[in-house]
């Protein structure tokens, strides 16, 4: 540290906070996928005859959620 930072007690932090943004961008879709899969399993337990239809709808939902994660990760590169 330089002498001024030692006197004032401040420290300059340099770098990119993009890695924090990437982590935050992964949290939301992770929670969303967990909810979608959990609700699909619950629905399948209630009506097993609809398992194939529910599974297809679940995969479409998961794909849309993961697209949001990719957009969140790719956005900093476009700015």
Secondary structure, DSSP 8 states (H G I E B T S, - for coil): --HHHHHHT-----S--HHHHHHHHHHHHHHHHHHHHHHHHHHHHH-GGGHHHHHHHHHHHHHHHHHHHHHHHHHHHH-
